[in-house]
Amino acid sequence: MSIEGYNLVRKDRADNRRGGGVAFYIRSNISFTICEDLVEPNFSETLFCNVNCGKENTLIGVCYRPPNSTVENDRGLYSLLNKITGKSVIVGDFNLPELDWNKRELLSDSHPFVKCLNDNYLEQLVDKPTRGRNILDLVLTSDESLIQNLEVLEPFESSDHQMVKLEIIAKASKINQHRLNFNYFKANYEEIRNYIKGRNLELMVEGKEVEDAWNVLKKELLQVRDKFIPKRNKHKNKKKWVTKMVVKLRKDRVKAWNNYIKSGRDKLLFEIFKSKLRLCVKENNKAKRHFEERLANNIKNDSKSFFAYVKSKQRTKVAVGPLKDQMGEVIQDDKIAANKMNEYFASVFTVEDTSSIPDPIKFFNSDNELDKLVSLEISEDEVRIKLNNLNVNKSPGPDQIHAKLLYELREEIVGPVTKLFNFSLRRGIVPQEWKDAHVTPLHKKAVRLNVKITDQLV
């Protein structure tokens, strides 16, 4: 049963019945450990391994639930699933034909298996029959983003079950974004205000076309950024929950280990090291737990920190591509890929029916000169209110101007910004950059390589 280049991990059926049991084939260059604590006497045909890739661990489990399973067997399965924590993927034949996974809205907690999945935040991903018309072979995961390119293929050899193929993202991907990282919250804004006051921005935008006036104002603000806003320090590999006590105990642990090694591995010093290690782990877990509790309790006031932390725990980062064209060739050019996305989104865009729009109610008499709207003027007070209400925690758009900079310089730029708005109204022109936005397509289901999702309802 061995396969060259793979390690075989198996758990055979305990009794003398024909066949049975579960197994893993794990490539020889992949580090893994068998989870001997994840066992249940009433549900024996199951096997769990922790697979390590870099600093990431993924719990992979395989289960077989016989069709004649008893209530006690099922309780053993549910007890096993209740023990699972962290990033996990569980696959196997669960023999539950009564559950129609294509009609999930009809599945309820009245079925104990469905209730167990819901209680443990596990998602079932297989949506095509794996034996006849039934979905018996399931893929359960604690994080749907761990799984990609799941397919139900042809039957395996003489088996009447179809193969289920999937890819597990075992390591976090990195996206290189080449952009300057400024720390707007550490700048000396008093110094910047004094500099801006001497630049006379109102005179710079006076008499120019709208696009030119905007470019002048933008150029001045970006020069201020480059001149006065400090660069952010390089990211330090320090977890946010790490406290001074955690750092101290980590140093004590390292010191105790070094003493043990220098002593020629004295047993007494090794016991001291183990006690330091236990204290360090306990304090680290405590600090992490308190940090996460604070984030959760403060989500209404600081949702940004909460979601930033959640995002940091994900292995899949927001990325687009690679994509394939209709000929199956990988698209190398970013512009072509963006246009392909745009073509598809335009093709599924809902076009509203404009044939039955009611006539507008007339509030003004067009024959009366006094009722006509002759001009529209934006005041500095109106602009000042908007600048005062800017959310300084938002990231900059395509113009690269941060809201924190605009907020801090609101009194210095309210004049030229007001002039710019009024120029735009009078001439009926909006700078092109004000119409632009960063748009990131988000993958939902099916194959990431395909722009068009042919087998899904969009």
C-alpha positions as CSV (number, residue, x, y, z in Angstrom):
1,M,0.0,0.0,0.0
2,S,3.0,2.3,0.2
3,I,3.6,5.0,-2.5
4,E,7.1,6.3,-3.2
5,G,7.6,9.9,-2.0
6,Y,4.7,9.7,0.5
7,N,4.3,8.8,4.2
8,L,1.3,6.5,4.9
9,V,-0.6,7.2,8.1
10,R,-3.4,4.6,8.5
11,K,-6.0,3.5,11.1
12,D,-7.5,0.1,10.2
13,R,-10.9,-1.1,11.3
14,A,-10.7,-2.8,14.6
15,D,-12.9,-5.8,14.0
16,N,-12.5,-8.5,11.4
17,R,-15.0,-7.2,8.9
18,R,-13.8,-6.8,5.3
19,G,-12.3,-3.5,4.4
20,G,-12.8,-0.4,6.5
21,G,-10.4,2.1,8.1
22,V,-9.1,5.5,7.1
23,A,-5.7,6.7,5.9
24,F,-3.6,9.7,4.8
25,Y,-0.9,9.8,2.2
26,I,1.3,12.8,3.0
27,R,4.2,14.0,0.8
28,S,7.5,13.2,2.4
29,N,8.7,16.8,2.4
30,I,5.7,18.0,4.4
31,S,6.0,18.1,8.2
32,F,3.1,16.7,10.2
33,T,2.2,15.2,13.6
34,I,-0.6,12.7,14.4
35,C,-3.2,14.1,16.8
36,E,-3.4,11.2,19.2
37,D,-5.7,13.1,21.6
38,L,-8.5,13.5,19.0
39,V,-10.0,10.0,19.4
40,E,-13.4,8.7,20.5
41,P,-14.0,5.1,21.5
42,N,-17.5,5.2,20.0
43,F,-16.3,6.6,16.7
44,S,-13.1,4.8,15.8
45,E,-12.8,5.1,12.0
46,T,-11.2,8.6,12.1
47,L,-7.7,10.0,11.9
48,F,-6.4,13.6,12.5
49,C,-3.0,15.1,11.6
50,N,-1.5,18.6,12.1
51,V,0.2,19.6,8.9
52,N,2.9,22.3,9.2
53,C,3.8,24.7,6.4
54,G,6.2,27.4,7.6
55,K,4.6,28.9,10.7
56,E,1.1,27.8,9.8
57,N,-0.6,24.7,11.2
58,T,-3.7,23.1,9.6
59,L,-5.6,20.3,11.2
60,I,-6.6,17.7,8.6
61,G,-9.1,15.0,9.5
62,V,-10.6,12.1,7.7
63,C,-13.7,10.2,8.9
64,Y,-15.8,7.3,7.9
65,R,-19.3,7.0,9.3
66,P,-20.9,3.6,8.4
67,P,-24.5,3.6,7.2
68,N,-25.5,1.4,10.1
69,S,-24.0,3.8,12.7
70,T,-25.8,3.8,16.1
71,V,-26.9,6.7,18.2
72,E,-23.8,6.1,20.4
73,N,-21.6,6.2,17.3
74,D,-23.1,9.5,16.2
75,R,-22.6,11.0,19.7
76,G,-18.9,10.0,19.4
77,L,-18.7,11.8,16.1
78,Y,-20.3,15.0,17.5
79,S,-18.0,14.8,20.6
80,L,-15.0,14.6,18.3
81,L,-16.1,17.6,16.2
82,N,-16.7,19.6,19.4
83,K,-13.0,19.1,20.3
84,I,-11.7,20.7,17.1
85,T,-10.2,24.1,17.4
86,G,-8.2,26.4,15.0
87,K,-7.8,26.1,11.2
88,S,-9.2,22.7,10.2
89,V,-10.4,20.7,7.3
90,I,-12.3,17.4,7.8
91,V,-13.1,15.1,4.9
92,G,-14.8,11.7,4.5
93,D,-17.8,9.6,3.9
94,F,-20.5,10.5,6.4
95,N,-23.4,8.5,4.9
96,L,-26.1,11.1,5.5
97,P,-28.3,10.8,2.4
98,E,-31.2,12.5,4.1
99,L,-29.4,15.9,4.1
100,D,-29.8,17.8,0.8
101,W,-26.8,20.2,0.7
102,N,-28.2,21.8,-2.4
103,K,-31.1,23.1,-0.3
104,R,-29.3,24.4,2.7
105,E,-32.1,26.8,3.6
106,L,-34.1,23.7,4.5
107,L,-31.4,22.2,6.8
108,S,-32.1,23.0,10.4
109,D,-30.7,22.3,13.8
110,S,-33.4,19.6,14.2
111,H,-30.9,17.3,12.6
112,P,-28.1,16.7,15.2
113,F,-25.3,16.6,12.6
114,V,-26.4,20.0,11.2
115,K,-26.6,21.4,14.8
116,C,-23.1,20.1,15.5
117,L,-21.7,21.9,12.5
118,N,-23.5,25.1,13.4
119,D,-22.4,25.0,17.0
120,N,-18.8,24.5,15.9
121,Y,-18.9,27.1,13.1
122,L,-18.0,24.4,10.5
123,E,-19.0,24.9,6.8
124,Q,-19.8,22.0,4.4
125,L,-18.6,22.8,0.9
126,V,-19.5,19.8,-1.4
127,D,-22.6,20.7,-3.5
128,K,-22.6,17.9,-6.1
129,P,-23.6,14.3,-5.7
130,T,-20.7,11.9,-4.8
131,R,-22.7,8.6,-5.0
132,G,-25.7,8.3,-7.2
133,R,-27.9,11.3,-6.5
134,N,-26.7,11.7,-2.9
135,I,-24.0,13.9,-1.4
136,L,-22.4,11.5,1.0
137,D,-18.7,12.5,0.9
138,L,-18.3,15.9,2.7
139,V,-15.7,18.6,3.2
140,L,-16.0,20.4,6.5
141,T,-13.9,23.5,7.3
142,S,-13.7,26.1,10.0
143,D,-12.6,28.7,7.3
144,E,-14.1,28.5,3.8
145,S,-11.2,30.6,2.5
146,L,-8.8,27.7,3.2
147,I,-10.4,25.7,0.4
148,Q,-10.2,26.4,-3.3
149,N,-10.8,24.6,-6.6
150,L,-13.1,21.9,-5.1
151,E,-14.3,19.5,-7.7
152,V,-16.3,16.2,-7.8
153,L,-14.7,14.0,-10.3
154,E,-15.2,10.5,-11.7
155,P,-15.5,7.3,-9.6
156,F,-12.3,5.9,-8.1
157,E,-11.5,2.5,-9.6
158,S,-14.2,0.0,-8.7
159,S,-15.8,2.2,-6.1
160,D,-19.3,3.6,-6.6
161,H,-18.2,6.8,-4.9
162,Q,-16.9,9.7,-7.0
163,M,-13.5,11.3,-6.1
164,V,-13.5,14.7,-4.4
165,K,-10.5,16.9,-5.3
166,L,-9.6,20.1,-3.5
167,E,-6.7,22.4,-2.7
168,I,-6.0,23.6,0.8
169,I,-4.2,26.9,1.3
170,A,-1.7,25.8,4.0
171,K,0.5,28.9,4.1
172,A,-0.3,32.6,4.1
173,S,0.4,34.4,0.8
174,K,2.2,37.7,0.6
175,I,1.2,40.5,-1.7
176,N,4.0,43.0,-2.5
177,Q,2.5,46.5,-2.6
178,H,5.1,49.0,-3.6
179,R,3.8,52.2,-2.0
180,L,5.2,54.7,0.5
181,N,4.0,54.2,4.0
182,F,3.6,57.5,5.8
183,N,2.7,58.0,9.5
184,Y,0.3,60.8,9.4
185,F,-0.4,60.6,13.1
186,K,3.2,61.5,14.1
187,A,3.7,64.6,11.9
188,N,4.3,68.1,13.2
189,Y,1.2,69.8,11.9
190,E,2.0,73.2,13.4
191,E,5.1,73.3,11.3
192,I,3.1,72.2,8.2
193,R,0.5,74.9,8.8
194,N,3.1,77.6,9.0
195,Y,4.6,76.4,5.7
196,I,1.2,76.3,3.9
197,K,0.3,79.8,5.0
198,G,3.3,81.1,3.1
199,R,2.3,79.3,-0.1
200,N,-0.9,81.3,-0.9
201,L,-2.8,78.4,-2.4
202,E,-5.9,80.5,-3.3
203,L,-3.7,82.6,-5.7
204,M,-2.3,79.4,-7.2
205,V,-5.7,78.1,-8.2
206,E,-7.2,81.4,-9.3
207,G,-8.1,81.7,-13.0
208,K,-7.2,78.2,-13.9
209,E,-9.3,75.5,-15.6
210,V,-10.8,73.0,-13.2
211,E,-8.5,70.1,-14.0
212,D,-5.4,72.4,-13.8
213,A,-6.5,74.0,-10.5
214,W,-7.0,70.5,-9.0
215,N,-3.6,69.4,-10.2
216,V,-1.9,72.4,-8.7
217,L,-3.7,71.9,-5.3
218,K,-2.9,68.2,-5.4
219,K,0.8,68.8,-6.2
220,E,1.2,71.2,-3.2
221,L,-0.4,68.7,-0.8
222,L,1.7,65.8,-2.0
223,Q,4.8,68.0,-1.7
224,V,3.8,68.8,1.9
225,R,3.4,65.1,2.5
226,D,6.8,64.2,1.1
227,K,8.5,67.1,3.0
228,F,6.9,66.8,6.4
229,I,5.1,63.5,7.0
230,P,7.5,61.0,8.6
231,K,7.9,57.5,7.1
232,R,6.4,54.7,9.1
233,N,8.9,52.3,10.8
234,K,9.3,48.9,9.2
235,H,6.8,46.4,10.6
236,K,8.2,44.6,13.6
237,N,7.3,41.0,14.0
238,K,5.7,41.5,17.3
239,K,2.2,40.3,18.1
240,K,-0.2,43.0,19.3
241,W,-1.2,41.2,22.4
242,V,2.4,40.9,23.7
243,T,2.8,42.7,27.0
244,K,5.9,43.6,29.0
245,M,5.3,40.7,31.2
246,V,5.2,38.3,28.2
247,V,8.5,39.7,26.9
248,K,10.1,39.3,30.4
249,L,9.0,35.7,30.7
250,R,10.2,34.9,27.2
251,K,13.7,36.3,28.2
252,D,13.6,34.2,31.4
253,R,12.7,31.1,29.4
254,V,15.6,31.6,26.9
255,K,18.0,32.4,29.8
256,A,16.9,29.2,31.6
257,W,17.5,27.1,28.4
258,N,21.0,28.6,27.9
259,N,21.9,27.8,31.5
260,Y,20.7,24.2,31.0
261,I,22.8,23.8,27.8
262,K,25.9,25.4,29.4
263,S,25.7,23.1,32.4
264,G,26.0,20.0,30.3
265,R,22.2,19.3,30.5
266,D,21.8,19.2,34.2
267,K,18.4,17.7,35.1
268,L,17.6,20.2,37.8
269,L,18.2,23.1,35.4
270,F,16.0,21.4,32.8
271,E,13.1,21.3,35.4
272,I,13.7,25.0,36.0
273,F,13.5,25.6,32.2
274,K,10.2,23.7,32.0
275,S,8.7,25.8,34.8
276,K,9.8,29.0,33.0
277,L,8.3,27.6,29.8
278,R,5.0,26.8,31.4
279,L,4.8,30.3,33.0
280,C,5.6,31.9,29.6
281,V,3.0,29.9,27.7
282,K,0.4,30.6,30.4
283,E,1.1,34.4,30.4
284,N,1.2,34.5,26.6
285,N,-2.2,32.8,26.3
286,K,-3.7,35.1,29.0
287,A,-2.4,38.2,27.3
288,K,-3.8,37.1,23.9
289,R,-7.2,36.2,25.4
290,H,-7.5,39.6,27.1
291,F,-6.4,41.4,23.9
292,E,-9.1,39.6,21.9
293,E,-11.7,40.3,24.6
294,R,-10.9,44.0,24.5
295,L,-11.2,44.0,20.7
296,A,-14.6,42.3,20.8
297,N,-16.0,44.5,23.6
298,N,-14.8,47.7,21.8
299,I,-16.0,46.7,18.3
300,K,-18.7,49.5,18.2
301,N,-16.1,52.2,19.0
302,D,-13.1,50.7,17.1
303,S,-14.3,48.3,14.4
304,K,-11.2,49.0,12.3
305,S,-8.9,47.4,14.8
306,F,-11.2,44.4,15.2
307,F,-11.4,43.7,11.5
308,A,-7.7,44.4,11.0
309,Y,-7.0,41.7,13.6
310,V,-9.4,39.2,12.0
311,K,-7.9,39.9,8.6
312,S,-4.4,39.2,9.9
313,K,-5.6,35.7,10.9
314,Q,-6.6,34.8,7.4
315,R,-4.3,32.9,5.2
316,T,-5.8,34.2,2.0
317,K,-5.2,37.8,1.2
318,V,-7.3,39.9,-1.2
319,A,-5.7,39.2,-4.6
320,V,-7.0,39.1,-8.1
321,G,-5.7,36.6,-10.6
322,P,-4.0,35.0,-12.2
323,L,-6.8,34.9,-14.8
324,K,-7.3,32.8,-18.0
325,D,-8.8,34.0,-21.2
326,Q,-11.3,32.0,-23.3
327,M,-8.4,30.1,-25.0
328,G,-7.2,28.9,-21.6
329,E,-4.1,31.2,-21.7
330,V,-3.0,33.0,-18.5
331,I,-3.4,36.8,-18.8
332,Q,-0.1,38.5,-18.1
333,D,-1.1,42.1,-18.7
334,D,-2.9,43.8,-15.7
335,K,-4.9,46.2,-18.0
336,I,-6.2,43.3,-20.1
337,A,-7.2,41.4,-16.9
338,A,-9.0,44.5,-15.5
339,N,-10.9,44.9,-18.8
340,K,-11.9,41.2,-18.8
341,M,-13.3,41.7,-15.3
342,N,-15.1,44.9,-16.4
343,E,-16.6,43.1,-19.4
344,Y,-18.0,40.4,-17.2
345,F,-19.4,42.7,-14.5
346,A,-21.0,44.9,-17.2
347,S,-22.7,41.7,-18.7
348,V,-24.4,40.8,-15.4
349,F,-25.2,44.4,-14.4
350,T,-29.0,44.9,-13.8
351,V,-30.4,47.4,-16.3
352,E,-33.4,49.2,-14.7
353,D,-36.6,49.6,-16.7
354,T,-36.9,53.3,-17.5
355,S,-40.2,53.0,-19.6
356,S,-42.5,53.7,-16.7
357,I,-40.7,56.5,-14.8
358,P,-43.4,59.0,-13.4
359,D,-43.3,62.6,-14.5
360,P,-41.6,64.9,-11.9
361,I,-43.7,67.2,-9.8
362,K,-43.1,70.8,-10.8
363,F,-42.4,73.1,-7.9
364,F,-41.2,76.1,-9.9
365,N,-43.0,78.1,-12.6
366,S,-40.6,78.2,-15.5
367,D,-42.3,81.3,-16.9
368,N,-41.5,83.3,-13.8
369,E,-37.9,84.8,-13.9
370,L,-37.9,85.0,-10.1
371,D,-38.4,81.2,-9.8
372,K,-35.3,80.4,-11.9
373,L,-32.2,79.1,-10.3
374,V,-29.6,81.6,-11.6
375,S,-26.5,80.5,-9.7
376,L,-25.3,78.1,-7.0
377,E,-22.6,79.1,-4.7
378,I,-20.8,77.0,-2.1
379,S,-19.7,78.9,0.9
380,E,-16.5,78.4,2.9
381,D,-18.6,77.5,6.0
382,E,-20.1,74.6,4.2
383,V,-16.7,73.3,3.1
384,R,-15.3,73.8,6.6
385,I,-18.1,71.7,8.1
386,K,-17.3,68.8,5.7
387,L,-13.5,69.1,6.4
388,N,-14.3,69.1,10.2
389,N,-16.3,65.8,9.7
390,L,-13.7,63.9,7.8
391,N,-12.9,60.3,9.0
392,V,-9.1,60.5,9.5
393,N,-8.9,56.7,9.8
394,K,-9.9,56.1,6.1
395,S,-7.2,55.2,3.6
396,P,-6.4,57.6,0.7
397,G,-8.0,57.1,-2.7
398,P,-6.3,57.2,-6.1
399,D,-5.2,60.8,-5.5
400,Q,-3.0,59.6,-2.5
401,I,-4.1,62.4,-0.3
402,H,-4.9,61.2,3.3
403,A,-7.9,62.5,5.1
404,K,-5.8,63.2,8.2
405,L,-3.7,65.7,6.2
406,L,-6.9,67.5,4.9
407,Y,-8.4,67.5,8.4
408,E,-5.3,69.1,10.0
409,L,-4.9,71.7,7.3
410,R,-8.6,72.5,7.0
411,E,-8.3,76.2,7.9
412,E,-5.4,76.6,5.4
413,I,-7.1,74.9,2.5
414,V,-10.8,75.8,3.0
415,G,-10.4,78.8,0.7
416,P,-8.8,77.2,-2.3
417,V,-11.0,74.1,-2.0
418,T,-14.1,76.3,-2.0
419,K,-12.9,78.1,-5.1
420,L,-12.3,74.8,-6.8
421,F,-15.8,73.5,-6.0
422,N,-17.3,76.7,-7.4
423,F,-15.2,76.5,-10.5
424,S,-16.4,73.0,-11.0
425,L,-20.1,74.0,-10.6
426,R,-19.9,77.0,-12.9
427,R,-18.1,75.2,-15.7
428,G,-19.9,71.8,-15.3
429,I,-16.6,69.9,-15.1
430,V,-15.4,67.5,-12.5
431,P,-11.7,66.5,-12.3
432,Q,-11.2,63.0,-13.6
433,E,-9.5,61.9,-10.5
434,W,-12.6,62.6,-8.4
435,K,-14.5,60.0,-10.5
436,D,-11.8,57.3,-10.1
437,A,-11.9,54.7,-7.3
438,H,-10.0,51.6,-6.2
439,V,-12.1,48.6,-7.0
440,T,-11.1,45.1,-5.9
441,P,-13.1,42.1,-7.2
442,L,-13.8,39.6,-4.4
443,H,-13.8,35.9,-5.2
444,K,-16.9,34.0,-4.1
445,K,-16.9,30.5,-5.5
446,A,-15.8,28.2,-8.4
447,V,-12.4,28.4,-10.0
448,R,-10.4,31.5,-9.3
449,L,-8.8,31.4,-12.8
450,N,-12.1,32.1,-14.6
451,V,-13.4,35.6,-14.9
452,K,-16.9,34.3,-15.7
453,I,-18.6,32.0,-13.3
454,T,-20.5,29.7,-15.6
455,D,-22.0,27.3,-13.1
456,Q,-23.1,29.7,-10.4
457,L,-26.0,32.2,-10.1
458,V,-24.6,35.7,-9.8
